[in-house]
């Protein structure tokens, strides 16, 4: 850092660099340095976070901007609403970077209990708020439930239909398909008539103690 015209009264205590009240004053000083020392790297002004004045640096603007973005400004330890809001923003920023509560407390210079209390407040604020109950919301819920009931009714009907005994005519027109569930049987029309006769005889001969179809219903 150049020391031209520097004195301890215009020094920034945290950085040890010369202070300039305005940016234009710093730019003018930098221009004079280029005249006096043309072989040296040019310096650029930047605003100091510690003393609220301007200093000079040889770093490019983009490089210095990245360096400043990595610096952590300790939060205020006051209890005003603004102080607490600022501290929580800092805690949230650190947490979003994947740091633990202990690491955040150390980085910000605050107690771990304060950090974890801020975690609870931040987590609560991130939870989706429940929508208020209104007549329209109840109507929408009712419609959704009715749609679910209708879907279940159709599913039940489909299951019953799948399990029902079916008798279908085959493409050859001289035979039928008897199916129920996964069981199937193909019969010629003559065999089907014979089956009806045999079943009639069988059911008629059943003892009276055997429940009939009407009895089952």
KARAPE-V936170 format. One record per pair of residues at least 24 apart in sequence whose C-alpha atoms are under 7 Angstrom apart, sorted by sequence separation. I is the first residue (numbers start at 1). GAP is how many residues later the second one is. If there is no record, write none. Layout:
BEGIN
I & GAP
I & GAP
END
This chain:
BEGIN
91 & 24
26 & 28
26 & 29
26 & 30
88 & 30
23 & 31
21 & 32
22 & 32
20 & 33
21 & 33
75 & 33
19 & 34
20 & 34
74 & 34
19 & 35
20 & 35
74 & 35
14 & 36
19 & 36
18 & 37
17 & 38
12 & 39
END
